Amino acid sequence: MGFIAMNRFKITEGREADFETIWKSRESKLKEMQGFREFRLLKGPKGEDHTLYSSHVIWDSREDFEAWTKSQQFRDAHKTAGQNRNESPIMGHPNFEGFETVLHEA
């Protein structure tokens, strides 16, 4: 029925626009992959020193998602991740969460 892959990011207060620009200007390879359905970048609540964001990707199956993580497209899309950590708007590492769809209503 589908698989949702999400990464949660804590973004340093005042650096939200920088983070959003990174995503808007990236070269996405998702559309090249079998089973890719939809991507969203979600902006969440503010904490004491950060704003919470989540990348939200819908796949046809967990297998399609796993194929993405092992693909050249994945390596190409993430080749600059982690560079310039000291200048990054991201606090720490993103937290991955994966979910199998058990019920869907449209």
Secondary structure as the mmCIF struct_conf table of DSSP 4:
data_model
#
loop_
_struct_conf.conf_type_id
_struct_conf.id
_struct_conf.beg_label_comp_id
_struct_conf.beg_label_asym_id
_struct_conf.beg_label_seq_id
_struct_conf.end_label_comp_id
_struct_conf.end_label_asym_id
_struct_conf.end_label_seq_id
STRN STRN1 PHE A 3 THR A 12
TURN_TY1_P TURN_TY1_P1 GLU A 13 GLY A 14
HELX_RH_AL_P HELX_RH_AL_P1 GLU A 16 SER A 25
BEND BEND1 ARG A 26 ARG A 26
HELX_RH_3T_P HELX_RH_3T_P1 LEU A 30 GLU A 32
BEND BEND2 MET A 33 MET A 33
TURN_TY1_P TURN_TY1_P2 GLN A 34 GLY A 35
STRN STRN2 PHE A 36 LYS A 46
BEND BEND3 GLU A 48 ASP A 49
STRN STRN3 HIS A 50 TRP A 59
BEND BEND4 ASP A 60 ASP A 60
HELX_RH_AL_P HELX_RH_AL_P2 ARG A 62 THR A 69
TURN_TY1_P TURN_TY1_P3 LYS A 70 LYS A 70
BEND BEND5 SER A 71 SER A 71
HELX_RH_AL_P HELX_RH_AL_P3 GLN A 72 ALA A 77
TURN_TY1_P TURN_TY1_P4 HIS A 78 ASN A 84
HELX_RH_3T_P HELX_RH_3T_P2 ARG A 85 GLU A 87
BEND BEND6 PRO A 89 PRO A 89
STRN STRN4 ILE A 90 GLU A 100
#
